Amino acid sequence: MRTLSLLFLFLAPLSLFAQLTPQTEAKIDQLFSHVNATTPGYAVAVIQDTSFLYKKGYGMAHLEYDIPITSRSVFNVASLSKQFTAACVALLMLDKKLSLEDSVYHFFSEFPEHAKGLQIKHLIYMTSGINDYYYNPRANGSDWSSLHFFSVDTAIAASLGDEALMYEPGTRWSYSNINYMLLTKIVEKVSGQRFATFAKERLFKPLGMTQSLIHDDLFAVIPNRVMAYNYRDEENTGWMLEHGYLPEKGEGFLQINRHSPHYGGSGVFTSVEDLKKWTDNFHTRAFGGDAFYELMHKRMKFDHPKDNDALGLVFGEFQGHEMVWYEGGDWGVSSYMMRFPKEKLTVICLSNLGTGRAQKYAHQLMEVLLEEGAVNWEP
């Protein structure tokens, strides 16, 4: 009976503000038919205008305690964090305390001479030429896995230890978390506050995102936090066995604990409920007004062809419709958001499985909604 009740809880819709047909719900359920009450899973949501069209939890937030995923489950959203880091920078820009043209060198006395040409815009738009930290050796010789503690400062020191930039800023594009780590240090220097405090007071609280935080404190109690997992397959266990982290490969799942409180490029913990408040504001513009909206969606041209980046966001298209999206992935988590500004439509998919492929399932969910005519989709 206990198993049956858990399965019912895991399959039952959490809340429906606009009713989908049973056929549409069944097709969405089929996408996640590989998930059950003994596996990690997903929190998914569809938001039309500023209301949930659909939200549902699949699978378990914590396998040890049989806790199912709900819309209030708090996930590590990995690189979805970048838009919130960029939003903090945007708020200081609106305060006239920062500019995209400001020299990064101005904020860091320890910056090497070869990085003097860097500007804040180069960090935001991933065109700085700074090599990401995990390509460089750590001072203590250990690896960069989350099994070993490292901080934002540790990562920055490793990246700035390079004798030269990979290229002149603005001439190429390369994804690098260190860009956004550096942005958090700039926010701290300008605001005089810990980055987590600034984000809470200036961003999360005004938006009513009461479940959201910057995870810079490994010892913090986070209500409704999900545990992260990976499969005990060769890819995940091979190197762990080699280094003596595991006694044997075993079966099932690896339970992943976060031991490194780095943030900026990642580090935001949040829920589907809170992400709705974030995406709602892009439609209502109640917080920050048009100025904040325009800045968050600002695109720039550099001396390379990629020009679809904004502030921690990327412009793209889905079936011919413009969308703004971002994807996150870390050890044990996968996340994805796609928002259609014209249609005021958002799809969110968060997973506590490293191979959860949140982007794939968000796209498939959207395809189901379109096939069923369940969303307002202008021609």
N, C-alpha and C positions, 0 to 999 in steps of 0.2 A: 504493500500500500504506500509505503514511504517513497519508493521509486516512482510509482505512478503519480503521486502528488507533485513530485519534483518535475516530472516531465510535463505535467499540466501547467505548472508555473512557468516553466521555460518556454512553452509554446503559446501561452495566452498573451494577447496584445496587452501592452501596458496602458495605453490610452489612445483613443481615436477621437479626434475632434472633427474630422470629416470622414464619413464612412466610406471605406472601400468595399467593393463587392466581395463576396466569399471567394469567387473565382480569382480575383486579383490577389487576395491574401494568400490563397493556396499556392499561387505561382511564386510569390515572394518566399513563402515557407520552403518551397522546393529548392530555392537557391541555397538554403542553409540546411538542407536535409542531412548533410554530413556531420552536423553539430548535434550534440545531445547532452543529457544531464551528467555525463562523465567526461566531458571535454571542455577546454576553453572555448570561447565563442565571440560574439559580436553584440554591439549595441548599434542599431540602425535607426535612422530617422529621415523623414521627408517633410519639409516645411514649405508650405505655399502661403505667400504673403507673410503674415506673422503668426500663423497657426500651424500646429502639427497636423499634417495630413495623416501621418503614420509614424509610430515609434514602437519599437519592440526589442526585447532582449532575447538572444539565443545563446545557450550554453551557460557556463559557470564562471563566476567572478573569482571563486576560490574553491579549488578542488578538495582541499583538506577539510573544509567546513561545509561543503555542499551549499554554497551561497550562489544563487543564480544572478545573472547579469540583468540589470534594469536600466532605465533611462537615467537614473541617478548614480549609476556606477561610475567611479572616477578612474579614468585611464591616464597613463602616461602617453601623451599624443605625439611624442618625438618631434619631428620637424614641423608639424603644424604649429609648434611654438614660435617659429620665426615671425609669423605675422603679428604676434603679440609683442615680441621684442621690437619689431619695427614700429608698432603702434606707440610704444613708449618714446621712441625717438621722435616720432611724428608729433606727439604732444609737446615735447620740448621745442620742436621747430615752430609750432603754433604759439608757444610762449615767447618766441623770438630769442631763445637761448641757444639754438643750434641752427645750422644751415647745411644743406647737402654739400656745399662747397667748402665747408670747414676742413682744415687739415687735421688728419688723424694724429700726426706727429705732435701737434699742439697739446694733446691730452696725455701723452706718454713720454716721459723723460727718458725711459729706457729703450725707446724705439731706435732701431739701427739706422744709420745714415741712409742706407739704400732705400728705405721706406718713406723718405721725406715727401715724396710726391703723392702719397695716398690721401684721398679725401673720403668723407663719410659716404658719399654716393658710391664710391668703389666698393665699400663693404656691403652696403645694402643690396646692390645689384650684382654681387658675386663676380666682380671684375677687378679684384685687388691684386691678384698675382701672389697672394700669400698661400703657401702650401698648407694643407690641413694638418693638424697636430699629429694624427695617428700615422702619418707617413714619416714622421721623425722619431728618433730614439728618445726614450724617457731618460732623465738624468739618473734615476736609480736602476735603470736596466730592465725594469719589468715591462710587461706588455700593456696595451691600452684597453684591454677588456674590462668590463664592469666588475670583474672579480677583484680588481685592484683599485683602491681609492685614488682618484685624481680630481682636481678642482679646475675651475676656469683658469686660474692663474697658472697652474701646472701646464695646461694645454697651450696657453698663450706663450709661455716661456719656450716651449718646444718649437712652436712655429716661428717665433721671432729669432730663434737661434740659427736659422738658415742664413747663409752668407749672402744670398741674393734673392730677390723676388723671382718667381717663375717667368714673369713677363712684365712689361711696363703696364702700370694700371690703366685700365680702359681699353686695352688692345685685344684682350681675349676674355672669354668667360670660363670660369671653372667653379664648380660647386665646392664650397668650403665652410664648414661650421665655425671655423675660427673667426670669420668675418662677423658673425652675429654674437660671438662671445666678446669680441672687442667692443661691439656696440653697447653691450650691457655695462662694461667698465666706463664707457663715455657717459652713459646715463647716470651712473653713480657719481662720477666726478662733477657733473654739471648740477645734479639735484642735491648732492650731499646726503643721499639716502642709499641704503642697501637696495639693490635692484628689485628684490622680491617685495620690499616694502613699497617702493615707488609703483610697481605694477599693481599691487593690491589697492593702494590708496587712490591712484590716478586713473586706473583702468577698470579693474575687476569690480570694485565696490560701486562706482558710479553706474556701471552696467547691470548691477544686480547679480553678478557672477559669483555667488557665494561659495560655490564648490571649487573654484579655480584658484590655483596658486603656482608660484615658481618653486620648484622642489630643490631648494638649496640647503635643506636641513634633513639629513638622513634619519634623524631621530624624531621627526615630526609625526604626530598621529593624524592620519588623513581618513576621516570617515568615508565609508563606502569605497575605499580603494580596492581595485582589482589586482590580483596577482598576475604576473606575466609568466608565459610558458613558451618552451620550445619542444619540439619532438626529440626524443632520444634516438636520433638517426646518426648516420656516420658523419655528416657535415657538422653537426653540433657537438658530438661527443668525441670525435677523433682527436682533436687538439687537446681536449680536456683530459682524456686518458693519457695522452703523450706527456703532459706536464704534471700528471699526478693529481689533478683536481677531482677526478672521479675514480672510485675503486673498480667500477665495471660499467659497461654500457647501459645495461638494464633495459627496461621496456617502458612504454608510455611517454611521460612528459618530464622534462626538466623544469623545475620551479626556479624562476629567475628573480633574484633580489638585486635591487639597484644600490650599489656601493659607492658610486661616484656622482656627487651632486653637481655635475656640470649643467649649465643652462645657457640660454641665449639662442643657440642653434636647436636646442631641445629643452627639456626640463619643465614644461607646463603640464600640470595634471588638471584634468577637467572632465566634465560629463556632457552627454548629449543635451541635457536640459540647459546647461550653461552655454554651450556652443550655439544653441538656438538664440539666446539673448544677444550673442555676438553678431550672428548673421542677420538677426532682425534689425539691428541698428544700421546696417548697410542699406536697408530699405526705408526705415523711418528717419534716419539721420538725427535722432533725438539727442544723441551724445556726440558732441564735436561738430555737428552741423555739416554743411557742404564742404567746408574747408578741410575737415578731418577726412571725409569721404574721398575728396579729390586727391589729397596727399597720399592716402593709403593705396590708391589706384594709379598713381603717377608712374608713367613709363618714360624711360630715357633712352636716347641713342648714344652708343659708344662706337669705338673703332672696331667693332665686330658685329656680325649679323644678328645676334640674338637681341630682340627688343620687346619680348613679351613678359618681362619681369616687372613687378610692381614692388610694394613694400611687404616682403614676405609672402607674396601672392604671385600667381602666374596666370596670364591670360591664355586661353585656348578655345577650342570649340568642340561641341558634341552634336553630331548629326546636323551640322550647319548652324548651330546656335552658339553665340558667344557665352563662354563660361569663365569663371575665375576659380582656380583650384589650387590645392596643395596636397602633398602626400608626405606621410611620416613613417619611418620604420626604424626600429631599434631592436636590441636583443630582447625578444619576447613580446614585441608589440608591433602593430600595423595600423595606420590611420589614414583617412582620406576624407576630404570635403570638396564638393563641387557646387558652385553657386551660379545661377543664371540671373544676372542683374535685370534684364528686360522682363523676364517672366516672374521675377521675385520668387524663385524656386531654389531650394537647397536640398542636397542629399548628403547625409553624414554616415560614415561607416567607421567604427572603432573596433579593434580586435585586440585581445590579450594573448594572441599567438603570433610568434615571430614570422611564421609563414602564412599569416591570415589573409594576405593579398586583398587588403581593404579596397584598393582602387578597382580591382576586377569586380568585386561584388557590388560596389556602388554603381558601376556602369551597368552591370546586369540588372540591378534593381530598377535603374532608370529606364532601361529598355522594356522591362515588364510594364511599368507605369504608362509608357507611351503606347505600347501595344494594346493595353486595356483602356486607353483614353481616360486615365485616372487623374491626369494633371492638366492644368491650363497651359497649352503649348501653342503659341502663335505661329502661323505659317511664315 
